[in-house]
Amino acid sequence: MELKNGFDVLSSFSRLIIYVRLSHLREKGECMTNINTMYRQVIKSWNPFVGCEHDCAYCYSSFQRQMKRRKKQCMDCYDFRPHFHPERLSKWLLRTEGNDFIFCCDMGDVAFCRPEWMTRILVRIKQLSDRMFLIQSKNPNVFDNYRFPENVLLGTTIETNRDDLYEGISKAPLPSQRYRAMLKLQHPRKIVTIEPVLDFDVEIMERWVREMRPEICYVGYDSKKNYLPEPELHKVEVLMKKLKEVTSVRAKTIRRAWWQE
């Protein structure tokens, strides 16, 4: 392992071996995986559950493009209907090291996962205690329904503190509701994602993150040209500087707001 930009990353040779292995699995239709996916520390995405009904304006078309290769094999995947793939529970998963993790159910939201499905997923995760997993939901109240193993990071997306900006963007619980859910969450390991960032109030967003106490906070703009109500770049830079005083901040797509161009 080599250290680069503060993160443990796989060597070029190791990544080549992983790429060949994952390409083989993708060709067989056994997994939907990339070495670099939504987060830099993701070494694998694992999707025993797929689907979401939040209908977020900025992600549905993107997910469907990614699912295009699955259209002939699973229309539920292509249509993003919540469903279970129990055959994936037994698939080979990479061991994680350092800051790496496996993104569990990144092609959906576990808020729509049936309890009996989720229970089987968590049993498998507990068996793989030498791997770290991320489970994320835009309805973090669902986390209260389960007892998560120690090798799980729980996360949510909070794009803004302004609930009024969220109308028409998603059917997910309002950002303030997600904040309150994460605030009362007892699981010790949490992350927060501010992406795609929408206009916000610096002081309130900084306080929310500080009170939620995530070990990592990701920040980034929309990467799909959805022309969302974005804040100016300077405001995001100010927020990131403040957040670095309370947690580890990981920058994603950082650019000028579309309306600044």
KAMOLIN-V256271 format. One record per backbone hydrogen bond with DSSP energy under -0.5 kcal/mol. NH is the residue of the N-H (numbers start at 1). CO is the residue of the C=O. Records with the same first field share a line. If there is no record, write none. Layout:
NH = CO ; CO
This chain:
2 = 9
4 = 2 ; 7
7 = 4
9 = 2 ; 7
15 = 11
16 = 12
17 = 13
18 = 14
19 = 15
20 = 16
21 = 17
22 = 18
23 = 19
24 = 20
25 = 21
26 = 22
27 = 23
28 = 24
29 = 26
30 = 25
31 = 25
33 = 31
37 = 35 ; 39
42 = 39
43 = 41 ; 101
44 = 101
46 = 103
50 = 83
51 = 107
52 = 80
57 = 169
59 = 56
60 = 56
63 = 59
64 = 60
65 = 61
66 = 62
67 = 63
68 = 65
70 = 67
71 = 68
73 = 70
74 = 70
78 = 74
79 = 75
80 = 76 ; 77
81 = 76
83 = 50
85 = 48
88 = 85
89 = 86
90 = 87
91 = 88
96 = 130
100 = 97
101 = 41
102 = 132
103 = 44 ; 101
104 = 102 ; 134
105 = 46
106 = 103
108 = 105
109 = 51
110 = 136
112 = 109
113 = 110
117 = 114
118 = 114
119 = 115
120 = 116
121 = 117
122 = 118
123 = 119
124 = 120
125 = 121
126 = 122
127 = 123
128 = 124
129 = 127
131 = 128
133 = 151
134 = 102
135 = 153
136 = 104
137 = 155
142 = 139
143 = 140
144 = 141
145 = 142
146 = 143
148 = 146
152 = 149
153 = 133
154 = 189
155 = 135
156 = 191
158 = 193
163 = 161
165 = 162
166 = 163
167 = 164
169 = 166
170 = 166
171 = 54
177 = 174
178 = 174
179 = 175
180 = 176
181 = 177
182 = 178
183 = 179
184 = 180
185 = 181
190 = 188
191 = 154
192 = 216
193 = 156
194 = 192 ; 218
195 = 193
197 = 220
198 = 159
199 = 229
202 = 200
205 = 201
206 = 202
207 = 203
208 = 204
209 = 205
210 = 206
211 = 207
212 = 208
213 = 209
214 = 209
215 = 190
216 = 190
217 = 248
218 = 192
219 = 250
220 = 194
221 = 253
230 = 228
236 = 232
237 = 233
238 = 234
239 = 235
240 = 236
241 = 237
242 = 238
243 = 239
244 = 240
245 = 242
246 = 243
247 = 243
248 = 215
249 = 247
250 = 217
251 = 249
252 = 219
254 = 252
255 = 253
260 = 257
261 = 257 ; 258
